[in-house]
Structures are given as C-alpha cells and as structure tokens.
Amino acid sequence: MKINSTQGMLEFGREFAKSIKSTPKVIELIGDVGAGKTTFTRGLAEGLGVINEVTSPSFTISKNYVTKDNKNLIHYDFYRLKDVGLMADNLNENLQDKNAIIVVEWGESVKNILPKAHTTITIKLEENGDRSVTVENQDLSLDFTEEKPENLSPLAVNTAGDLTDAELYLDTSTPTTILKINQKTYKWDSGRELAEGLLKFIHEKLKENNKDFKDITKITFMSGPGSFTGLRIGAAVINTLAHELDVPLYDHKGNRHPIIIPDYGHGANITKPVK
C-alpha cells in the first residue's frame, strides 16, 4: 500500500482504529526516523476518540492516553534506550491490561516480551517521498495488506502533500541564518538581531507553510564550527523547542542527541572587562 501525505497516514491510523474489535491489542511500528510512525499513532488515537494531543514519546519513553471507550492507549518509543531495564517491566505489566491498546516503536529490545499475536506495521520511505506500508500478523476484520489497498479509504492513499508535518533544519553558524522547512529553504541576514528575532523568524516561516510549532516532528541543527554567538543562540532555541515539543533532535551529521552542544571549532573569544 502506498501513502504519500501526512493526511493519508492520519487517515490510515483512523481507519485502522475502526478495525480493532477486541483488546488487549499490540501494534509494533517498524520504520526509520521520519517514516510516519508517530503520525500513524496520532491518527489511531483520533480514531479511538482520544481527546489529548498525541506527541512522540522519544524522551519520556512512554505516554498513556484514554480512549472514548475508557480503554488505555499506551505509546512506547524505545529508540533512546540501549538497555530497556525497568521499562521492560512496565511494558510487561501493561501487556496484562485487558483494556490496553499498545503501540511500540523501535521494539527490537523488547522482542522477547511482545506477544506472538501482535500486529506489525512496516513503513518504508521511498526515494520519491512516498511511504510503502505493509501490515502483518493481524487478526482484524479490515485487510490493509499491499495486495488489497481498496480497503483503505481513498483519502488515505491519494491525498497530496508532505508526509511529515514540519521537519526543521537550522543553521546559525554565520551571520546569514538558514532555515529549512521540509523542502523549502529560507535565508535571513540576522546579524545582531538573531537573539531577539530567531524564534519569530521560525514562527513566520512555519505560518507561510500553514503550520505551527506543534506541527514540528523533527529538528536538525548545524552544530558547528562557526560563530560562537550564533551557534550558542541557535542551540538554545532548538534545544528548548525539541524539549517542549518532545520531538527528536539531530546534528547536521545525522546523529541524534538529547540536547545539542555546539562545536565552535575554537575557544570563545571573550574580552576582558575594562577596569
């Protein structure tokens, strides 16, 4: 099955929610960063009648939501954990909840805990930006296999647009700030106005793309070397955004970090105060 938009992935999640006839239910999501796993989960939550906004649990590891039928939607993301430790016990305990619908991202570390009957949804990013989606081991009434895409609503398959809501790239290493939102690039001769105007600049460009801060799903930062002041201000802004929005944060080399510490390439040029 092919999905080529954010709206399409959301609709897939909503349709999938309609097909869940009994609990407990375990759904494993497989796909690279930015494939659309959290977007699917948002759609699933909407279809289940969850009122609260669904965001990635990358930093909190798990998030719990209540559906309109008073079931528990529990969303795990084990990406940041090399040793799952107590979170494995937490998952195992929730697997015993007869009212639970459990979504697991990056589940390799807990493969031995997941029940054999769980559903696996694999999302692959293709070169043209489309997502190829396959569903395996499912025992639900709807068939979402690649051979029968007619079971998915036309909206999910055909809606055009960017799949990811808003992936940001920011470079403040020079006096010219560079901001990328998905495939669009913006430049700003920020000079001495960077500290005061950076957040406003990002917000304005998001609005030009009919998006807001809450639509950001990934942030990449050019971490250096470069201007000490520019990198320091840029890092402060993106670290705060990533933390508050609970989205993954990467340096320009593709390495994921809980926070970005700039690489200035040299010591800070700080002059001594005049006596």
C-alpha positions in Angstrom: 0.0 0.0 0.0 1.3 3.5 -0.9 0.7 6.6 1.2 2.0 9.9 0.1 0.9 12.5 2.6 0.5 13.4 6.3 -3.3 13.3 5.9 -3.0 9.9 4.3 -1.1 8.5 7.2 -3.5 10.0 9.7 -6.5 8.6 7.8 -4.8 5.2 7.7 -4.5 5.4 11.5 -8.1 6.4 11.9 -9.3 3.5 9.6 -7.1 1.1 11.5 -8.7 2.1 14.8 -12.1 1.2 13.4 -10.8 -2.3 12.8 -9.8 -3.0 16.4 -12.6 -5.3 17.7 -11.0 -6.5 20.9 -8.3 -5.8 23.5 -5.6 -6.2 24.5 -4.1 -5.3 21.2 -0.4 -4.8 20.5 0.9 -2.9 17.4 4.6 -2.8 16.5 5.6 0.0 14.2 8.8 -0.5 12.1 10.4 2.3 10.1 13.2 4.8 10.1 13.1 8.2 11.8 10.6 10.4 10.0 8.8 7.5 8.3 5.5 8.5 9.9 5.1 6.2 12.9 4.0 8.9 15.3 1.7 10.3 12.6 0.0 6.9 12.3 -0.3 6.8 16.1 -1.9 10.2 16.1 -4.5 9.0 13.5 -5.0 5.8 15.5 -5.7 7.9 18.7 -8.1 10.2 16.8 -10.0 7.1 15.5 -10.2 5.8 19.1 -11.6 9.0 20.4 -8.5 10.2 22.3 -9.0 13.9 23.3 -5.4 14.7 24.3 -2.8 15.7 21.6 -0.5 12.8 20.7 3.2 13.6 20.5 6.3 11.4 20.2 7.4 9.7 23.5 11.0 9.9 22.4 12.2 11.5 25.7 9.6 10.1 28.1 9.8 6.6 26.6 6.0 6.0 27.0 2.8 8.1 27.0 -0.7 7.0 28.1 -4.0 8.2 26.7 -7.6 7.3 27.4 -10.0 6.4 24.5 -13.7 7.3 24.3 -14.4 3.7 25.4 -12.2 4.1 28.5 -9.5 1.9 27.1 -5.8 2.7 27.6 -3.8 3.6 24.5 -0.1 3.3 25.5 2.6 4.5 23.2 6.2 3.4 23.6 9.4 4.6 21.9 12.5 2.6 22.8 14.8 4.5 20.4 16.9 6.1 23.1 17.3 3.0 25.3 20.2 0.6 24.9 19.1 -1.2 28.0 15.3 -1.1 28.5 15.7 -2.1 32.2 12.6 -1.1 34.2 10.7 -0.1 31.1 10.6 -3.8 30.1 8.8 -4.5 33.4 6.5 -1.5 32.7 5.6 -2.9 29.2 5.1 -6.4 30.6 2.8 -5.1 33.2 0.7 -3.2 30.6 0.5 -6.2 28.4 -1.6 -7.8 31.1 -4.1 -4.9 30.9 -7.2 -6.3 29.2 -8.3 -2.8 28.2 -4.9 -1.8 26.6 -4.0 -0.9 23.1 -0.2 -0.8 23.0 1.8 0.8 20.2 5.6 0.1 20.2 8.2 1.9 18.2 11.8 0.6 17.9 10.8 -2.6 19.6 13.9 -4.8 18.9 15.0 -4.6 22.5 11.6 -5.9 23.8 11.0 -8.6 21.0 11.1 -11.3 23.6 8.3 -9.6 25.6 5.9 -8.8 22.8 3.2 -11.5 22.3 3.3 -13.6 19.1 -0.2 -12.4 18.1 0.8 -8.8 17.8 0.4 -6.8 14.6 3.4 -5.5 12.8 3.1 -2.4 10.6 6.2 -1.6 8.5 6.6 1.8 6.9 9.3 2.3 4.3 10.4 5.6 2.9 10.8 5.5 -0.8 13.1 7.8 -2.9 10.1 9.9 -4.2 8.9 10.6 -0.7 6.0 8.1 -0.7 5.6 5.6 2.1 5.2 1.9 1.4 3.1 0.3 4.2 2.6 -3.4 4.9 0.7 -5.0 7.7 1.5 -8.4 9.0 0.1 -10.9 11.6 -3.1 -9.0 12.0 -6.3 -10.7 13.1 -8.6 -7.8 12.4 -11.6 -7.5 10.2 -10.0 -5.0 7.8 -7.3 -6.1 5.4 -4.6 -3.5 4.9 -2.2 -5.7 3.0 -0.4 -4.2 0.0 -2.4 -6.5 -2.3 -5.7 -5.1 -1.3 -5.4 -1.3 -1.0 -9.1 -0.8 -1.8 -9.8 -1.5 1.9 -8.2 1.8 2.8 -10.2 4.9 2.2 -9.2 6.9 -1.0 -8.3 9.9 1.2 -5.5 8.0 2.8 -4.0 6.9 -0.4 -4.5 9.9 -2.7 -4.2 13.0 -0.5 -1.2 15.0 -1.7 1.2 16.9 0.4 4.2 16.4 2.6 4.0 13.3 4.8 5.9 14.8 7.7 4.2 17.8 9.3 7.3 20.1 9.6 10.9 18.9 9.6 13.2 21.8 10.6 16.8 22.4 9.7 18.5 25.4 11.3 22.0 26.9 10.6 23.0 29.9 12.7 26.8 29.4 12.3 27.2 32.5 10.1 25.5 36.0 10.1 23.1 34.6 7.5 20.7 32.3 9.2 19.4 29.3 7.1 16.1 27.7 7.9 14.7 24.7 6.0 11.1 23.6 6.5 10.6 20.2 4.7 11.8 21.0 1.1 11.8 24.8 1.4 14.8 26.9 2.3 14.8 30.4 3.8 17.7 32.8 4.4 17.8 35.8 6.8 20.7 38.2 7.3 20.2 38.1 11.0 23.3 39.9 12.2 22.8 41.3 15.7 19.1 40.6 15.6 19.4 36.9 16.0 18.7 36.6 19.7 15.7 38.8 19.5 14.3 37.6 16.2 15.1 33.9 15.7 12.0 32.4 17.2 9.8 35.0 15.4 11.6 34.2 12.1 10.9 30.4 12.6 7.3 31.1 13.5 6.7 33.3 10.5 8.1 30.8 8.1 6.0 28.0 9.7 2.9 30.1 9.1 3.8 30.6 5.5 3.6 26.8 5.2 0.3 26.7 7.0 2.0 25.2 10.1 2.7 26.0 13.7 5.2 24.9 16.3 3.0 22.0 17.3 3.4 20.6 13.7 7.2 20.2 14.1 8.1 16.5 14.0 12.0 16.6 13.8 14.7 19.3 14.2 18.2 19.2 12.8 20.8 21.8 13.8 24.1 22.8 12.1 26.1 22.3 15.3 29.4 23.9 14.1 32.0 25.0 13.8 31.1 28.6 13.3 30.1 31.8 15.1 30.2 31.4 18.9 27.3 33.8 19.4 25.2 32.4 16.5 25.7 28.8 17.5 25.0 29.5 21.2 21.7 31.3 20.4 20.6 28.7 17.8 21.4 25.8 20.1 19.4 27.4 22.9 16.4 27.9 20.7 16.3 24.4 19.2 17.1 22.6 22.4 14.2 24.4 24.0 11.9 23.6 21.1 12.8 20.0 21.0 12.3 19.6 24.7 9.0 21.4 24.9 7.6 19.8 21.7 9.1 16.4 22.6 10.5 15.8 19.1 13.8 14.1 18.1 16.8 16.4 17.7 19.8 15.8 15.3 23.0 17.4 14.4 23.9 18.1 10.8 25.8 14.8 10.6 22.7 12.8 11.3 23.5 12.0 15.0 20.6 12.1 17.4 21.1 13.9 20.7 19.0 14.7 23.8 20.5 18.2 23.6 22.9 19.8 21.1 26.2 21.1 22.4 27.7 23.4 19.8 31.2 22.7 18.4 32.6 26.2 18.0 35.9 24.9 16.5 37.8 27.3 18.8 37.7 28.7 22.2 35.3 31.5 23.0 36.7 34.9 22.1 35.8 36.8 25.3 37.5 40.1 26.0 38.5 41.1 29.5 36.3 43.7 31.1 37.7 47.2 31.1 38.6 48.4 34.6 
